[in-house]
């Protein structure tokens, strides 16, 4: 069989090889499933006959008054892949042509695009912030500015509307921001890097947390987020359960005096809060003869007599009681005028911690009891009425918190004025400053800095809550990462703004700290920390829920300090030292936890 070659007689060359499939496509057509032209859409010049009348398919965010007001530059070259879904006009209209990218510099003859002068071009809003990625090829105008005129932190959330405003020379409008997007489940679950560096351009509208106070837990499956609102202030309580600013006012017994003209008011000074808790339990108080005569005179003619109480050096009013009997001498024999020998039966109506500063604001004529007034002072009906209203507008607190193992359940917040408690006669507490204390917060990352600097910090929204801190106030530190409470610390300064501006910030040159409300402290007693799961600690702080960081009442402060001191044996050592069974204590006691045998 003669062999035949499949190769052509002449070798392959550029003249003999052709790549041409147009004839085949025109004769046989192109299968729809194998369409090699992705731009073969309705609205394209390659579209099938009749497709120009189809209803355009619009996606969300396409409903805009500027829709199809400018000719699509890709359609002009027959390269638009969106077809009827395109946001631009697919129609040859010289009055709606897009701007020529070259502007006045265009050298293309019969260029179909619109040409405007350089003066009429809109200013690039990104270049006003300091940087534009398009550089000299940007379609918008670039005007050089002095460095001091540029923003410290660029804001790239500005858009076309701000550019149009800039073209009208309205700087106020140009620098307004877009409305912040709605909050979602990821709102403030991580720290804002701009805020940590000292300045966030988005302010309260930022979706990241400005400090640990605003941090929220990472959302879990099934968690629901209640959005709404633009300000961050309204979400401080929701942002973190660790911060506590104080209890709500109201509750308790109603005001017993309705006609202040038919009442007498006195304010008495107690040596310790322990005396007040004992008074509340036993329903009695002791005064000197001078004031006993005034009280008896008013009580004898049917007037109501109200006593306000304040503890020495506490700078607070701790409550009020109503006189229920005549003042009677404790002994029948003659007593000294300076002796507190006249017993008065009282009924406590309110236990609180009202700052003296607040009391003087509402009652400027208030005179505080001093040694020269025999630790008791009367007041006018007008002053008494104003002070009474201020006391009832303050939250209820307990005068005593037990820190020892007690078989009884602690009193509920609603039972504070009916289930009074006081320390046992042989119970000794760790000495603390007479007044409220404060629990500051830290994390595992900031604890070393807190202790190293000797400065504790709070976010700005906690400034009012820390306003009562003075040198000598008892301070604790709660580690939110390890859930441990450390103490005991003593405040060396009041709460001030930015004692160390670079503290708790990654920017060493920051002008303000992420935790600007700061207090300088020193160690009063170094103790092993209390675990957050401690049953006694949770009983003491039961009125706060899960909140830890914030002010604590004097009763809570004393109980927490005693609990910490008892862990390392310092409280037992103090008791033995006062009884003469121990030598003088060393300069510092090593922190160690005493484990009692079971």
C-alpha positions in Angstrom: 0.0 0.0 0.0 1.5 3.3 -1.0 2.2 5.5 2.0 0.7 9.0 2.0 2.0 11.8 4.2 -0.4 13.8 6.3 2.0 16.8 6.2 1.5 19.5 3.6 3.8 19.5 0.7 5.2 22.8 1.8 6.6 23.4 5.3 4.6 25.7 7.8 5.3 29.3 7.6 3.7 32.6 8.5 2.3 32.8 5.0 0.6 29.4 5.1 -0.8 29.3 8.7 -4.0 31.3 9.4 -5.9 31.8 12.7 -9.3 32.9 11.6 -12.6 31.8 13.3 -14.8 34.7 12.4 -16.2 33.0 9.3 -17.0 29.9 11.3 -18.7 32.0 14.0 -20.8 33.9 11.4 -21.9 30.7 9.7 -22.6 28.4 12.7 -23.1 30.9 15.5 -21.7 30.7 19.0 -23.4 28.4 21.6 -24.9 30.3 24.5 -23.2 28.1 27.0 -19.8 28.8 25.5 -20.1 32.5 25.0 -16.5 33.7 25.0 -17.5 37.3 25.2 -18.4 38.3 28.8 -19.6 41.7 27.7 -22.3 40.2 25.4 -25.0 41.5 27.8 -28.2 43.4 27.3 -27.5 47.0 26.6 -24.2 46.3 24.8 -23.7 46.9 21.1 -23.4 43.1 20.9 -26.7 42.6 22.6 -29.5 40.8 20.9 -32.2 42.6 19.1 -34.9 44.0 21.4 -32.8 43.8 24.6 -32.5 47.6 24.9 -36.1 47.7 26.2 -35.4 45.3 29.0 -36.0 46.5 32.6 -32.7 47.4 34.2 -31.6 45.1 37.0 -30.4 47.3 39.9 -28.6 46.1 42.9 -28.9 47.7 46.4 -27.1 51.0 46.8 -27.9 51.9 43.2 -30.9 54.0 44.1 -29.2 57.3 43.9 -30.4 60.6 42.3 -27.1 60.6 40.3 -28.0 57.3 38.6 -27.4 57.3 34.9 -26.6 61.0 34.7 -23.1 60.4 33.1 -22.3 58.4 30.1 -20.5 55.2 30.8 -16.9 55.5 29.4 -16.6 51.7 29.1 -19.8 51.5 27.0 -18.3 54.1 24.6 -15.6 51.5 23.9 -18.1 48.6 24.0 -16.4 47.1 27.0 -19.1 47.5 29.7 -19.7 44.1 31.3 -22.7 45.2 33.5 -25.3 45.7 30.8 -28.6 47.0 32.1 -27.2 46.8 35.7 -24.7 49.6 35.0 -25.1 52.7 37.1 -24.0 54.9 34.2 -25.9 56.0 31.1 -25.6 53.8 28.0 -26.5 56.5 25.5 -24.4 58.7 23.3 -25.2 62.2 24.8 -22.6 64.9 24.4 -24.2 66.9 27.2 -23.7 64.0 29.7 -20.2 62.9 28.8 -17.7 62.1 31.6 -14.9 64.5 32.3 -11.7 64.1 30.3 -8.9 62.9 32.6 -6.5 65.2 30.9 -8.6 68.3 31.4 -7.1 71.4 29.8 -4.0 69.5 29.0 -5.9 67.2 26.5 -4.3 67.1 23.0 -6.6 64.6 21.5 -8.3 65.9 18.4 -12.2 65.8 18.6 -12.1 64.3 22.1 -15.7 63.4 23.0 -15.3 63.9 26.7 -16.2 67.1 28.6 -13.4 69.6 29.2 -13.5 72.1 32.0 -11.0 74.6 33.2 -8.6 73.9 36.1 -10.3 76.5 38.2 -13.7 74.8 37.9 -12.5 71.3 38.8 -13.6 70.0 42.1 -10.9 69.7 44.8 -9.7 66.2 45.7 -10.9 65.6 49.3 -8.3 62.9 49.8 -5.5 65.3 48.9 -6.8 67.8 51.5 -6.3 65.0 54.0 -2.7 64.7 52.9 -2.6 61.8 50.4 -4.2 60.7 47.1 -3.4 57.4 45.5 -4.0 58.7 42.0 -1.3 61.3 42.2 -1.0 63.7 39.2 -3.5 61.5 37.2 -6.3 62.3 39.6 -9.4 63.7 37.9 -9.9 66.2 40.8 -7.8 69.3 41.6 -4.8 69.0 43.9 -4.0 72.2 45.8 -0.9 72.2 47.9 -1.4 73.3 51.5 0.9 74.1 54.3 1.8 71.3 56.7 0.1 73.1 59.6 -3.1 73.2 57.6 -3.3 69.5 57.1 -5.2 67.4 59.7 -3.2 65.6 62.4 -5.0 62.3 61.5 -6.3 61.8 58.0 -10.0 61.2 57.6 -10.8 59.1 54.5 -14.5 58.6 55.3 -15.2 61.8 53.3 -16.8 61.3 49.8 -18.2 62.9 46.7 -20.7 65.0 48.6 -17.8 66.6 50.5 -16.0 67.2 47.2 -19.0 69.0 45.8 -19.2 71.1 48.9 -15.5 71.9 48.6 -16.2 73.2 45.0 -18.5 75.7 46.6 -15.8 76.9 49.0 -17.7 75.6 52.0 -15.1 74.4 54.4 -17.6 73.7 57.1 -19.5 71.3 54.9 -16.4 69.8 53.5 -15.1 68.7 56.8 -18.4 67.2 58.0 -18.3 63.4 58.2 -20.7 60.9 56.7 -23.2 59.7 59.2 -21.8 56.7 61.1 -22.9 53.3 60.0 -25.4 51.5 62.3 -24.0 49.6 65.2 -23.8 45.8 65.0 -22.7 42.9 67.1 -19.1 43.8 66.6 -19.5 47.3 68.0 -16.5 48.1 70.3 -15.2 44.6 70.7 -11.6 45.7 70.1 -9.5 48.8 71.1 -9.2 51.7 68.7 -5.6 52.0 67.5 -5.9 55.8 66.9 -7.2 56.3 70.4 -4.3 54.3 71.9 -1.9 56.5 70.0 -3.5 59.6 71.5 -6.1 60.9 69.1 -9.1 59.4 67.2 -10.6 61.4 64.4 -14.0 59.7 64.7 -14.6 60.7 68.3 -17.8 59.3 69.8 -18.9 57.8 66.5 -15.9 55.4 66.4 -16.9 51.8 66.3 -13.9 50.7 68.2 -13.5 50.9 72.0 -11.8 54.0 73.4 -10.2 52.4 76.4 -11.0 49.2 78.3 -14.1 50.8 79.8 -15.9 50.5 76.5 -14.8 47.0 75.6 -17.5 44.5 74.9 -17.2 40.8 75.0 -16.9 39.1 71.6 -20.3 38.1 70.4 -21.3 34.5 70.7 -23.8 32.5 68.5 -27.3 33.6 69.3 -26.3 36.9 71.0 -28.5 39.8 70.0 -27.3 43.3 69.7 -29.6 46.3 70.4 -28.4 49.0 68.1 -29.5 52.6 68.0 -28.0 56.0 68.8 -24.8 57.6 67.7 -23.2 58.6 70.9 -20.8 56.5 73.0 -21.8 58.0 76.3 -25.2 56.2 76.3 -23.4 52.9 75.9 -20.9 53.1 78.8 -22.9 50.8 81.0 -23.6 48.4 78.2 -20.1 48.5 76.9 -18.5 46.8 79.9 -20.0 45.3 83.0 -16.9 46.0 85.0 -17.6 49.7 85.6 -20.0 50.8 88.3 -20.7 54.5 89.0 -23.1 54.2 91.9 -26.5 52.9 92.9 -29.8 54.4 91.9 -31.5 56.9 94.1 -34.9 56.3 95.7 -36.2 53.4 97.6 -36.4 52.9 101.3 -38.8 54.7 103.6 -40.6 57.9 102.5 -39.7 61.3 103.9 -41.4 61.5 107.3 -41.6 65.3 107.5 -44.1 67.0 105.3 -44.3 70.4 107.0 -40.8 71.6 107.8 -42.1 74.6 109.8 -43.3 72.1 112.4 -40.0 70.3 112.7 -36.5 70.8 114.2 -33.3 69.7 112.5 -30.0 68.8 114.0 -26.8 67.3 112.6 -24.6 65.2 114.9 -21.0 64.1 114.5 -20.0 60.5 115.3 -16.5 59.3 116.0 -16.7 56.2 113.8 -19.2 54.5 111.4 -19.1 51.6 113.8 -21.0 53.8 116.2 -23.7 54.6 113.6 -24.2 50.9 112.8 -24.6 50.1 116.5 -27.1 53.0 116.8 -29.1 51.7 113.9 -29.3 48.2 115.4 -30.3 49.4 118.9 -32.3 52.4 117.8 -30.7 54.9 120.2 -28.2 57.8 120.3 -26.5 59.8 123.0 -26.2 63.6 123.2 -25.0 66.1 125.7 -27.2 68.1 128.1 -27.2 71.3 126.0 -28.7 69.6 122.9 -30.9 67.3 125.0 -32.7 70.4 126.3 -33.3 71.8 122.8 -34.5 68.4 121.5 -36.8 67.8 124.5 -38.3 71.3 124.1 -39.2 70.7 120.5 -40.3 67.2 121.0 -42.5 68.2 124.0 -44.6 70.6 121.9 -45.3 68.0 119.3 -42.6 68.9 116.7 -40.8 66.3 114.7 -37.1 66.2 115.4 -34.8 64.9 112.7 -31.1 64.1 113.2 -28.6 63.9 110.4 -25.3 62.1 111.1 -21.8 62.5 109.8 -18.6 60.6 110.7 -15.5 62.6 111.7 -13.2 63.3 108.7 -15.4 61.3 106.3 -16.6 64.4 104.4 -19.9 62.6 104.0 -23.3 62.5 105.6 -24.2 58.9 106.5 -27.9 59.1 107.1 -30.8 60.4 109.1 -33.1 59.3 111.9 -36.2 60.6 113.6 -36.4 61.2 117.4 -39.1 59.0 119.0 -38.7 59.7 122.7 -37.6 62.4 125.1 -33.8 62.6 125.9 -33.3 60.9 129.3 -30.1 60.9 131.4 -28.5 57.5 131.5 -27.9 57.9 135.3 -30.1 59.4 137.8 -27.2 61.1 139.7 -25.7 64.3 138.5 -23.8 64.1 135.2 -21.2 66.4 133.6 -22.4 68.8 130.9 -19.7 67.5 128.6 -20.7 63.9 129.0 -22.8 62.2 126.3 -25.1 60.8 128.9 -28.6 61.6 127.5 -30.1 58.7 125.6 -32.5 59.4 122.8 -34.6 56.7 121.0 -34.4 57.1 117.3 -35.8 55.4 114.2 -33.5 55.4 111.2 -35.1 56.5 107.9 -32.2 56.7 105.6 -28.6 55.4 105.4 -26.5 56.8 102.6 -23.2 58.5 101.7 -23.9 62.1 100.7 -20.8 64.2 100.0 -20.5 67.3 102.2 -19.6 69.2 99.0 -23.0 68.3 97.6 -24.8 69.1 100.8 -23.3 72.6 100.9 -24.3 73.2 97.3 -28.0 72.5 98.1 -27.9 74.0 101.6 -25.3 76.8 101.7 -26.2 77.8 105.2 -25.4 74.4 106.6 -23.0 74.5 109.6 -21.1 71.3 110.4 -20.8 70.1 113.9 -17.4 70.7 115.6 -15.8 70.4 119.0 -16.8 74.0 119.8 -20.5 73.1 119.2 -20.2 69.9 121.2 -20.4 67.8 118.1 -24.0 68.7 117.4 -25.5 71.6 115.5 -29.0 72.8 114.9 -30.2 74.3 111.6 -33.1 76.3 110.1 -36.1 74.7 108.7 -35.1 75.9 105.2 -31.6 74.3 105.5 -33.1 71.2 107.0 -35.6 70.8 104.2 -32.9 71.2 101.5 -30.6 68.7 103.2 -33.4 66.2 103.7 -34.3 66.2 100.0 -30.6 65.8 99.1 -30.3 62.8 101.5 -33.4 61.1 100.0 -32.0 61.7 96.5 -28.8 59.8 97.4 -28.6 56.0 96.9 -29.2 53.6 99.9 -26.1 52.0 101.3 -25.4 49.7 104.2 -23.7 51.0 107.4 -21.9 47.7 107.9 -20.7 44.8 105.8 -19.6 41.6 107.4 -16.3 40.1 106.2 -16.3 37.1 108.5 -18.0 33.7 108.0 -21.6 34.3 109.0 -24.4 31.8 108.8 -26.9 34.5 108.1 -27.5 35.7 104.6 -26.5 39.4 104.0 -29.5 41.8 103.9 -31.1 42.5 100.6 -30.9 46.0 99.2 -34.6 46.4 99.9 -34.1 45.3 103.6 -31.3 47.7 104.5 -33.5 49.9 106.6 -35.2 47.0 108.4 -32.5 44.4 108.8 -29.7 46.5 110.3 -26.4 44.8 111.1 -23.4 45.8 113.3 -20.1 44.2 114.2 -19.7 41.9 117.2 -18.1 43.5 120.3 -14.9 41.5 119.8 -14.7 42.0 116.0 -11.8 44.1 114.9 -11.5 45.5 111.3 -8.5 46.7 109.4 -8.2 50.5 109.9 -9.0 52.5 106.7 -9.6 56.1 106.0 -13.1 57.3 107.2 -14.9 57.6 103.9 -15.6 55.7 100.7 -13.0 53.8 98.8 -12.4 53.0 95.1 -11.6 50.0 93.0 -9.5 50.8 89.9 -9.2 48.4 86.9 -6.3 47.1 84.9 -5.5 44.2 82.6 -2.7 41.7 82.4 -1.0 44.2 79.9 -1.3 47.3 82.1 -0.9 46.0 85.6 2.9 46.2 85.6 2.6 49.8 84.3 0.1 50.6 87.1 2.4 49.3 89.8 5.6 50.6 88.2 4.4 54.1 87.7 2.4 54.1 91.0 -0.5 55.6 88.9 -4.0 54.1 88.4 -6.2 55.3 85.6 -9.8 55.5 84.6 -11.6 56.5 81.4 -13.0 60.1 81.1 -16.6 59.1 81.8 -15.6 57.9 85.3 -14.4 61.4 86.4 -17.4 62.2 88.4 -17.5 58.9 90.1 -13.8 59.4 91.3 -14.4 63.0 92.4 -14.5 62.2 96.1 -11.0 60.5 96.1 -8.6 62.5 98.4 -5.1 61.8 99.7 -5.6 59.0 102.2 -8.5 57.3 100.5 -8.3 53.5 100.4 -7.8 52.1 96.9 -7.9 48.6 95.4 -6.9 47.3 92.0 -8.9 44.7 90.0 -7.2 42.7 87.3 -10.0 42.1 84.7 -7.9 39.5 82.9 -7.1 37.2 85.8 -10.2 38.3 87.8 -8.1 39.1 90.9 -8.5 42.0 93.4 -5.2 43.5 94.7 -4.7 45.7 97.7 -4.3 47.6 99.9 -3.3 50.9 98.3 -3.5 54.5 99.6 -4.3 57.5 97.4 -1.5 60.2 97.4 -3.4 62.7 95.2 -7.0 63.4 94.2 -8.3 62.2 90.9 -6.5 64.5 88.3 -6.4 64.7 84.5 -3.3 63.2 82.8 -0.8 63.1 85.6 1.2 61.0 83.1 -0.2 61.8 79.6 1.8 58.9 78.0 0.6 56.4 80.6 -1.3 53.3 79.2 -0.6 54.4 75.6 1.6 52.9 73.0 2.5 56.4 71.8 5.3 57.8 74.1 4.6 61.3 72.8 0.8 61.2 73.4 -0.7 64.4 74.8 -3.5 62.6 76.6 -3.8 59.1 78.1 -6.5 56.6 77.1 -7.2 56.5 80.8 -6.9 60.3 81.6 -8.5 60.3 85.1 -5.5 59.3 87.2 -4.5 58.9 90.8 -1.1 58.5 92.3 -1.0 55.7 94.9 1.4 53.9 97.2 1.2 50.5 98.8 -0.4 50.5 102.2 -0.4 46.8 102.8 0.8 44.2 100.4 -1.6 41.2 100.5 -2.3 38.1 98.4 -5.1 38.9 95.9 -8.7 38.0 96.4 -10.3 35.8 93.7 -13.4 37.2 92.1 -15.2 34.0 93.0 -14.7 34.5 96.7 -18.1 34.1 98.4 -17.5 36.7 101.1 -16.3 39.3 98.5 -19.4 38.7 96.4 -21.6 39.1 99.5 -19.9 42.4 100.2 -20.3 43.7 96.7 -23.7 42.1 96.1 -25.4 45.4 95.4 -23.1 46.0 92.3 -24.0 42.8 90.4 -21.0 41.8 88.3 -19.5 45.3 88.3 -16.2 45.6 90.1 -14.5 48.9 89.0 -15.9 52.0 90.6 -16.6 53.6 94.0 -17.2 51.4 97.1 -18.9 52.6 100.3 -17.0 52.9 103.6 -18.6 49.7 104.8 -17.5 47.8 101.7 -14.0 49.3 101.8 -13.5 48.3 105.4 -14.8 44.8 104.8 -12.6 44.2 101.7 -9.5 45.6 103.4 -10.1 43.4 106.4 -10.6 40.4 104.2 -7.3 41.1 102.4 -5.4 41.7 105.6 -6.8 38.5 107.2 -5.4 36.5 104.3 -1.8 37.3 105.0 -2.1 37.3 108.8 -1.7 41.1 109.1 -5.1 41.5 110.9 -4.3 38.8 113.4 -0.8 40.3 114.0 -2.4 43.7 114.6 -4.8 42.2 117.1 -2.1 40.5 119.0 0.1 43.6 118.9 -2.7 45.7 120.4 -3.1 43.1 123.2 0.6 43.2 123.9 1.3 39.7 122.7 3.5 40.7 119.8 6.6 42.9 119.3 6.5 45.9 117.0 5.8 44.8 113.4 8.6 45.0 110.8 8.7 47.6 108.2 6.8 45.4 105.7 5.1 42.1 106.0 5.7 39.7 103.1 2.5 38.8 101.2 1.6 35.3 102.0 -1.8 33.6 102.1 -2.6 31.8 105.4 -4.1 28.4 104.8 -6.2 27.3 107.7 -6.4 23.6 108.5 -9.7 21.9 107.6 
